[in-house]
Amino acid sequence: MRFRVRKTAHVFERLGLAMAGAACGLFVGAYVGSAIASLTTQGFLLLMMLLGVIGFYLGIDTPQQPFDEAHSQIDAAEFLSSAGTLCATLASLASVAVIVLRLEPHDALTWLVLVGWIAGVAMQIVAGAKARMRV
């Protein structure tokens, strides 16, 4: 019984992370889509949300490598996960700030946010896949 409760709690946690990723992707998609005319589509918004769901589901809660002398190197999955989470959430935060504060940023910020978001969730997805392959 205790095992099922823990597994259920873990699934709820991962689903919450996936929903947070979808929300972040929605903000990035809304900002970038409103600034770049060719990306003003529902498909683009859904793609950004889907990337957020997959990245945050796989990449934030990665199994850690055991810490001992045999595994004393840097854990690439853990590093990619943390760097990806930082990039993706910074891109999302910048998007929210632009939307809420009604700023008119330079086009370079729009492209930086888009590239930062895609790079961040890509790092999360790779980290999550790498960490799960070694388990």
N, CA, C and O of each residue as an XYZ file, in Angstrom:
540
protein
N       0.822     -1.197      0.000
C       0.000      0.000      0.000
C       0.866      1.261      0.000
O       0.598      2.219     -0.725
N       1.903      1.236      0.825
C       2.775      2.404      0.923
C       3.473      2.686     -0.406
O       3.652      3.842     -0.789
N       3.865      1.622     -1.106
C       4.532      1.768     -2.392
C       3.606      2.442     -3.411
O       4.041      3.315     -4.162
N       2.330      2.036     -3.437
C       1.378      2.627     -4.374
C       1.137      4.103     -4.080
O       0.982      4.904     -5.002
N       1.105      4.461     -2.814
C       0.912      5.867     -2.443
C       2.105      6.698     -2.905
O       1.938      7.796     -3.437
N       3.307      6.169     -2.698
C       4.501      6.888     -3.138
C       4.538      7.025     -4.653
O       4.881      8.089     -5.169
N       4.187      5.962     -5.371
C       4.161      6.015     -6.833
C       3.120      7.016     -7.322
O       3.374      7.775     -8.258
N       1.954      7.018     -6.693
C       0.899      7.958     -7.063
C       1.341      9.395     -6.805
O       1.108     10.279     -7.629
N       1.973      9.622     -5.668
C       2.470     10.962     -5.350
C       3.513     11.400     -6.377
O       3.538     12.562     -6.783
N       4.364     10.480     -6.792
C       5.389     10.798     -7.782
C       4.747     11.145     -9.124
O       5.185     12.085     -9.789
N       3.729     10.411     -9.528
C       3.034     10.694    -10.781
C       2.357     12.063    -10.699
O       2.408     12.831    -11.659
N       1.721     12.379     -9.556
C       1.097     13.697     -9.384
C       2.133     14.810     -9.487
O       1.883     15.850    -10.096
N       3.301     14.580     -8.885
C       4.374     15.581     -8.944
C       4.812     15.804    -10.387
O       4.966     16.947    -10.819
N       5.012     14.729    -11.127
C       5.451     14.835    -12.516
C       4.393     15.490    -13.390
O       4.725     16.262    -14.289
N       3.109     15.186    -13.135
C       2.043     15.832    -13.890
C       1.994     17.332    -13.591
O       1.742     18.139    -14.485
N       2.233     17.700    -12.332
C       2.302     19.117    -11.976
C       3.447     19.817    -12.680
O       3.291     20.944    -13.149
N       4.599     19.161    -12.760
C       5.732     19.733    -13.482
C       5.406     19.880    -14.970
O       5.772     20.877    -15.592
N       4.722     18.894    -15.533
C       4.340     18.964    -16.946
C       3.387     20.134    -17.186
O       3.502     20.834    -18.193
N       2.451     20.345    -16.268
C       1.528     21.479    -16.426
C       2.255     22.807    -16.280
O       1.917     23.772    -16.965
N       3.251     22.872    -15.399
C       4.054     24.090    -15.280
C       4.822     24.339    -16.580
O       4.951     25.481    -17.021
N       5.323     23.279    -17.180
C       6.006     23.406    -18.469
C       5.075     23.881    -19.562
O       5.462     24.688    -20.408
N       3.836     23.381    -19.550
C       2.852     23.830    -20.537
C       2.545     25.316    -20.356
O       2.433     26.055    -21.333
N       2.410     25.748    -19.100
C       2.137     27.169    -18.834
C       3.303     28.036    -19.299
O       3.097     29.084    -19.912
N       4.521     27.600    -19.008
C       5.700     28.355    -19.458
C       5.743     28.416    -20.981
O       6.034     29.465    -21.556
N       5.453     27.295    -21.630
C       5.432     27.260    -23.092
C       4.355     28.154    -23.670
O       4.543     28.755    -24.727
N       3.226     28.246    -22.982
C       2.151     29.122    -23.434
C       2.585     30.586    -23.393
O       2.308     31.346    -24.321
N       3.263     30.976    -22.319
C       3.741     32.358    -22.222
C       4.786     32.666    -23.293
O       4.746     33.723    -23.923
N       5.711     31.744    -23.491
C       6.738     31.958    -24.518
C       6.085     32.028    -25.898
O       6.410     32.903    -26.701
N       5.169     31.108    -26.166
C       4.480     31.100    -27.448
C       3.655     32.360    -27.691
O       3.615     32.886    -28.804
N       2.998     32.834    -26.637
C       2.182     34.051    -26.771
C       3.048     35.268    -27.071
O       2.718     36.081    -27.934
N       4.155     35.382    -26.353
C       5.039     36.536    -26.571
C       5.708     36.469    -27.943
O       5.639     37.421    -28.721
N       6.357     35.338    -28.235
C       7.089     35.214    -29.495
C       6.126     35.264    -30.679
O       6.417     35.889    -31.699
N       4.975     34.599    -30.534
C       3.994     34.601    -31.617
C       3.417     35.975    -31.901
O       3.083     36.288    -33.043
N       3.298     36.794    -30.867
C       2.769     38.141    -31.095
C       3.824     39.073    -31.682
O       3.482     40.084    -32.295
N       5.091     38.745    -31.503
C       6.163     39.605    -32.005
C       6.637     39.205    -33.406
O       7.122     40.047    -34.161
N       6.499     37.936    -33.747
C       6.926     37.446    -35.063
C       5.670     36.981    -35.796
O       5.073     35.965    -35.440
N       5.281     37.723    -36.808
C       3.992     37.509    -37.476
C       3.824     36.091    -38.023
O       2.730     35.531    -37.953
N       4.878     35.513    -38.558
C       4.760     34.177    -39.157
C       4.535     33.083    -38.108
O       4.156     31.965    -38.457
N       4.761     33.391    -36.844
C       4.557     32.408    -35.776
C       3.254     32.632    -35.006
O       3.054     32.044    -33.943
N       2.385     33.463    -35.527
C       1.114     33.763    -34.869
C       0.085     32.713    -35.289
O      -0.849     33.006    -36.036
N       0.270     31.492    -34.800
C      -0.660     30.409    -35.104
C      -0.942     29.605    -33.842
O      -0.167     29.617    -32.885
N      -2.066     28.911    -33.869
C      -2.387     28.032    -32.748
C      -1.434     26.853    -32.704
O      -1.101     26.351    -31.630
N      -0.997     26.415    -33.871
C      -0.046     25.305    -33.926
C       1.259     25.638    -33.223
O       1.833     24.800    -32.528
N       1.727     26.876    -33.408
C       2.958     27.298    -32.740
C       2.774     27.301    -31.229
O       3.648     26.843    -30.494
N       1.630     27.822    -30.759
C       1.348     27.808    -29.318
C       1.324     26.380    -28.782
O       1.900     26.099    -27.731
N       0.660     25.485    -29.500
C       0.593     24.094    -29.053
C       1.970     23.435    -29.050
O       2.280     22.646    -28.157
N       2.795     23.757    -30.048
C       4.152     23.206    -30.093
C       4.975     23.673    -28.893
O       5.671     22.872    -28.269
N       4.899     24.952    -28.573
C       5.636     25.478    -27.425
C       5.151     24.831    -26.129
O       5.953     24.504    -25.254
N       3.842     24.647    -26.011
C       3.293     24.002    -24.818
C       3.719     22.534    -24.748
O       4.067     22.038    -23.676
N       3.692     21.843    -25.882
C       4.087     20.428    -25.912
C       5.558     20.259    -25.547
O       5.914     19.345    -24.803
N       6.413     21.140    -26.071
C       7.824     21.091    -25.700
C       7.998     21.302    -24.195
O       8.817     20.639    -23.559
N       7.224     22.231    -23.635
C       7.282     22.476    -22.201
C       6.828     21.275    -21.393
O       7.449     20.928    -20.388
N       5.756     20.641    -21.825
C       5.251     19.450    -21.130
C       6.311     18.354    -21.114
O       6.621     17.798    -20.060
N       6.856     18.050    -22.270
C       7.849     16.970    -22.367
C       9.118     17.328    -21.600
O       9.641     16.511    -20.844
N       9.611     18.551    -21.795
C      10.851     18.957    -21.126
C      10.728     18.967    -19.619
O      11.600     18.440    -18.928
N       9.667     19.555    -19.093
C       9.525     19.642    -17.646
C       9.169     18.292    -17.042
O       9.564     18.015    -15.909
N       8.431     17.436    -17.762
C       8.097     16.110    -17.255
C       9.341     15.239    -17.158
O       9.570     14.585    -16.140
N      10.144     15.232    -18.221
C      11.324     14.371    -18.243
C      12.530     14.965    -17.528
O      13.279     14.244    -16.868
N      12.722     16.271    -17.653
C      14.006     16.842    -17.300
C      14.172     17.394    -15.911
O      15.307     17.590    -15.476
N      13.098     17.658    -15.186
C      13.282     18.277    -13.874
C      13.506     17.241    -12.788
O      14.306     17.462    -11.878
N      12.824     16.134    -12.867
C      12.888     15.117    -11.814
C      13.695     13.916    -12.295
O      13.160     12.814    -12.417
N      14.985     14.128    -12.571
C      15.818     13.045    -13.100
C      16.400     12.211    -11.969
O      16.779     12.753    -10.930
N      16.476     10.894    -12.162
C      17.130     10.052    -11.158
C      18.609     10.428    -11.045
O      19.299     10.582    -12.053
N      19.078     10.572     -9.816
C      20.467     10.974     -9.622
C      21.392      9.767     -9.662
O      21.012      8.648     -9.318
N      22.605     10.032    -10.089
C      23.648      9.013    -10.114
C      24.147      8.817     -8.686
O      24.265      9.790     -7.942
N      24.440      7.584     -8.289
C      24.968      7.376     -6.930
C      26.294      8.111     -6.744
O      27.109      8.178     -7.665
N      26.499      8.654     -5.565
C      27.727      9.405     -5.302
C      28.708      8.524     -4.553
O      28.505      8.198     -3.383
N      29.763      8.147     -5.233
C      30.869      7.406     -4.628
C      32.112      7.654     -5.478
O      32.065      8.399     -6.457
N      33.193      7.041     -5.107
C      34.450      7.262     -5.828
C      34.371      6.805     -7.285
O      35.017      7.394     -8.152
N      33.595      5.771     -7.559
C      33.487      5.264     -8.921
C      32.729      6.234     -9.827
O      32.932      6.236    -11.041
N      31.868      7.047     -9.246
C      31.072      7.999    -10.022
C      31.406      9.429     -9.603
O      30.505     10.220     -9.327
N      32.662      9.755     -9.555
C      33.059     11.074     -9.066
C      33.078     12.148    -10.155
O      33.341     13.314     -9.863
N      32.800     11.767    -11.413
C      32.758     12.764    -12.477
C      31.466     13.570    -12.370
O      30.564     13.247    -11.597
N      31.413     14.622    -13.167
C      30.208     15.446    -13.229
C      29.106     14.630    -13.889
O      29.324     14.001    -14.925
N      27.935     14.643    -13.292
C      26.787     13.934    -13.844
C      26.205     14.788    -14.972
O      25.584     15.821    -14.722
N      26.413     14.347    -16.213
C      25.982     15.132    -17.375
C      24.476     15.338    -17.381
O      24.003     16.419    -17.733
N      23.719     14.322    -17.000
C      22.258     14.455    -16.993
C      21.811     15.497    -15.975
O      20.932     16.311    -16.257
N      22.409     15.470    -14.811
C      22.038     16.443    -13.782
C      22.409     17.863    -14.208
O      21.646     18.803    -13.985
N      23.574     18.014    -14.818
C      24.010     19.332    -15.286
C      23.105     19.840    -16.402
O      22.684     20.997    -16.379
N      22.800     18.979    -17.386
C      21.917     19.378    -18.477
C      20.527     19.733    -17.963
O      19.910     20.689    -18.431
N      20.042     18.963    -17.005
C      18.728     19.226    -16.432
C      18.675     20.593    -15.767
O      17.736     21.359    -15.982
N      19.678     20.896    -14.964
C      19.671     22.180    -14.259
C      19.885     23.347    -15.216
O      19.233     24.383    -15.080
N      20.782     23.196    -16.174
C      21.008     24.273    -17.151
C      19.780     24.468    -18.033
O      19.408     25.601    -18.338
N      19.159     23.389    -18.437
C      17.957     23.481    -19.257
C      16.796     24.122    -18.516
O      16.065     24.938    -19.077
N      16.631     23.752    -17.257
C      15.569     24.355    -16.457
C      15.811     25.845    -16.293
O      14.872     26.638    -16.374
N      17.049     26.233    -16.065
C      17.370     27.657    -15.932
C      17.061     28.410    -17.226
O      16.416     29.458    -17.190
N      17.509     27.894    -18.353
C      17.267     28.571    -19.641
C      15.771     28.678    -19.942
O      15.281     29.738    -20.330
N      15.058     27.574    -19.760
C      13.629     27.573    -20.087
C      12.840     28.511    -19.177
O      11.962     29.235    -19.647
N      13.143     28.504    -17.896
C      12.382     29.365    -16.991
C      12.768     30.830    -17.147
O      11.923     31.705    -16.956
N      14.014     31.122    -17.488
C      14.390     32.507    -17.782
C      13.658     33.022    -19.015
O      13.198     34.164    -19.037
N      13.550     32.176    -20.046
C      12.817     32.567    -21.245
C      11.345     32.804    -20.913
O      10.734     33.751    -21.408
N      10.790     31.949    -20.085
C       9.398     32.108    -19.686
C       9.197     33.367    -18.847
O       8.226     34.098    -19.041
N      10.105     33.614    -17.928
C      10.014     34.813    -17.093
C      10.107     36.085    -17.937
O       9.364     37.039    -17.709
N      11.008     36.097    -18.898
C      11.129     37.260    -19.786
C       9.842     37.452    -20.582
O       9.397     38.582    -20.784
N       9.245     36.352    -21.031
C       7.986     36.445    -21.774
C       6.872     37.019    -20.919
O       6.128     37.892    -21.366
N       6.756     36.538    -19.705
C       5.724     37.034    -18.801
C       5.933     38.519    -18.520
O       4.976     39.293    -18.508
N       7.180     38.912    -18.296
C       7.473     40.319    -18.014
C       7.072     41.205    -19.188
O       6.475     42.263    -18.988
N       7.389     40.788    -20.401
C       7.040     41.577    -21.580
C       5.524     41.679    -21.730
O       4.995     42.745    -22.044
N       4.831     40.563    -21.504
C       3.371     40.561    -21.661
C       2.702     41.397    -20.577
O       1.874     42.257    -20.878
N       3.054     41.151    -19.326
C       2.377     41.809    -18.203
C       2.706     43.301    -18.132
O       1.826     44.125    -17.884
N       3.964     43.636    -18.350
C       4.370     45.039    -18.266
C       4.147     45.805    -19.566
O       4.415     47.004    -19.638
N       3.658     45.115    -20.590
C       3.378     45.718    -21.900
C       4.589     46.460    -22.460
O       4.499     47.605    -22.904
N       5.708     45.774    -22.422
C       6.951     46.352    -22.921
C       7.023     46.223    -24.436
O       6.317     45.410    -25.032
N       7.858     47.008    -25.036
C       8.135     46.945    -26.477
C       9.621     46.648    -26.666
O      10.384     47.543    -27.031
N      10.044     45.410    -26.426
C      11.472     45.098    -26.506
C      11.980     45.034    -27.949
O      11.203     44.975    -28.901
N      13.266     45.047    -28.072
C      13.928     44.915    -29.368
C      13.664     43.507    -29.909
O      13.456     42.570    -29.139
N      13.675     43.367    -31.217
C      13.443     42.059    -31.842
C      14.467     41.018    -31.403
O      14.174     39.822    -31.384
N      15.653     41.468    -31.053
C      16.687     40.533    -30.616
C      16.259     39.790    -29.352
O      16.580     38.612    -29.196
N      15.542     40.458    -28.451
C      15.069     39.788    -27.235
C      14.068     38.701    -27.589
O      14.071     37.635    -26.974
N      13.223     38.950    -28.558
C      12.247     37.948    -28.976
C      12.946     36.691    -29.467
O      12.584     35.580    -29.080
N      13.938     36.866    -30.311
C      14.682     35.709    -30.820
C      15.486     35.028    -29.716
O      15.608     33.803    -29.698
N      16.030     35.818    -28.800
C      16.772     35.249    -27.666
C      15.854     34.400    -26.784
O      16.238     33.320    -26.335
N      14.650     34.894    -26.543
C      13.680     34.136    -25.752
C      13.333     32.829    -26.459
O      13.295     31.774    -25.825
N      13.079     32.889    -27.763
C      12.733     31.679    -28.519
C      13.874     30.660    -28.493
O      13.651     29.478    -28.231
N      15.079     31.118    -28.764
C      16.239     30.220    -28.770
C      16.511     29.685    -27.361
O      16.822     28.506    -27.193
N      16.396     30.550    -26.354
C      16.600     30.110    -24.970
C      15.585     29.067    -24.548
O      15.932     28.105    -23.864
N      14.329     29.246    -24.948
C      13.281     28.281    -24.611
C      13.547     26.926    -25.282
O      13.500     25.880    -24.634
N      13.825     26.966    -26.580
C      14.056     25.716    -27.307
C      15.302     25.011    -26.794
O      15.290     23.793    -26.617
N      16.370     25.751    -26.554
C      17.594     25.144    -26.018
C      17.348     24.570    -24.626
O      17.818     23.476    -24.312
N      16.615     25.302    -23.794
C      16.355     24.844    -22.434
C      15.549     23.561    -22.386
O      15.919     22.622    -21.682
N      14.441     23.510    -23.133
C      13.638     22.286    -23.092
C      14.352     21.138    -23.798
O      14.167     19.980    -23.424
N      15.160     21.435    -24.805
C      15.942     20.372    -25.457
C      16.934     19.770    -24.472
O      17.102     18.552    -24.425
N      17.596     20.622    -23.682
C      18.523     20.100    -22.667
C      17.783     19.261    -21.637
O      18.290     18.225    -21.207
N      16.590     19.691    -21.233
C      15.810     18.926    -20.269
C      15.423     17.561    -20.831
O      15.525     16.551    -20.135
N      14.984     17.528    -22.078
C      14.572     16.262    -22.695
C      15.747     15.308    -22.810
O      15.617     14.125    -22.498
N      16.886     15.806    -23.250
C      18.084     14.960    -23.372
C      18.523     14.476    -21.991
O      18.879     13.309    -21.832
N      18.501     15.355    -20.999
C      18.897     14.970    -19.639
C      17.977     13.888    -19.085
O      18.441     12.910    -18.499
N      16.676     14.068    -19.273
C      15.728     13.081    -18.769
C      15.897     11.730    -19.440
O      15.837     10.692    -18.781
N      16.108     11.741    -20.750
C      16.321     10.490    -21.471
C      17.621      9.822    -21.038
O      17.659      8.607    -20.839
N      18.675     10.598    -20.893
C      19.978     10.052    -20.480
C      19.909      9.472    -19.076
O      20.455      8.397    -18.828
N      19.255     10.157    -18.163
C      19.177      9.678    -16.782
C      18.347      8.406    -16.686
O      18.643      7.537    -15.867
N      17.320      8.285    -17.505
C      16.472      7.099    -17.448
C      17.108      5.901    -18.141
O      16.778      4.760    -17.819
N      18.012      6.138    -19.085
C      18.696      5.021    -19.761
C      19.687      4.325    -18.823
O      19.946      3.131    -18.975
N      20.229      5.046    -17.874
C      21.232      4.425    -16.983
C      20.588      3.725    -15.798
O      21.271      3.006    -15.068
N      19.295      3.915    -15.590
C      18.619      3.275    -14.441
C      18.259      1.860    -14.764
O      17.686      1.163    -13.926
